[in-house]
């Protein structure tokens, strides 16, 4: 699983679609349980103020008959 994000600042003159993606790094991972469920936590720090954000999830699998799935996705954006 690769997670990417982009943010648009309040004073930016760029269009949101023109912004580039930045890859997020994993902060915490919970080991797989009996059903092969894994939980990953990503935390992105030191961002400037923003008015919009987007998250892109890229899933990869070594088997076309067993694709990776995402359940219970949650994104929380906080400003200080």
VENMO-V551294 format. One record per residue. N is the residue number from 1. RES is the residue in three letters. D_CENTER is the distance of its C-alpha to the mean C-alpha in Angstrom with 2 decimals. Layout:
N RES D_CENTER
N RES D_CENTER
This chain:
1 UNK 9.28
2 UNK 7.44
3 UNK 3.80
4 UNK 4.86
5 UNK 5.68
6 UNK 9.32
7 UNK 11.76
8 UNK 15.39
9 UNK 18.07
10 UNK 21.05
11 UNK 23.52
12 UNK 21.76
13 UNK 24.00
14 UNK 21.37
15 UNK 20.26
16 UNK 16.58
17 UNK 16.65
18 UNK 18.11
19 UNK 15.37
20 UNK 13.76
21 UNK 10.20
22 UNK 9.36
23 UNK 7.83
24 UNK 6.32
25 UNK 8.79
26 UNK 9.44
27 UNK 11.59
28 UNK 13.20
29 UNK 13.94
30 UNK 16.57
31 UNK 18.99
32 UNK 19.62
33 UNK 22.26
34 UNK 25.09
35 UNK 23.13
36 UNK 20.61
37 UNK 17.84
38 UNK 15.22
39 UNK 12.90
40 UNK 10.06
41 UNK 9.10
42 UNK 6.89
43 UNK 8.85
44 UNK 9.11
45 UNK 12.84
46 UNK 15.66
47 UNK 14.44
48 UNK 17.34
49 UNK 18.02
50 UNK 16.14
51 UNK 17.03
52 UNK 14.13
53 UNK 10.39
54 UNK 8.17
55 UNK 4.72
56 UNK 5.65
57 UNK 5.78
58 UNK 8.91
59 UNK 11.23
60 UNK 14.40
61 UNK 17.62
62 UNK 21.04
63 UNK 22.80
64 UNK 22.89
65 UNK 24.54
66 UNK 21.85
67 UNK 18.43
68 UNK 15.21
69 UNK 14.23
70 UNK 11.61
71 UNK 13.43
72 UNK 13.05
73 UNK 9.44
74 UNK 9.35
75 UNK 7.79
76 UNK 10.46
77 UNK 11.40
78 UNK 14.56
79 UNK 17.03
80 UNK 19.91
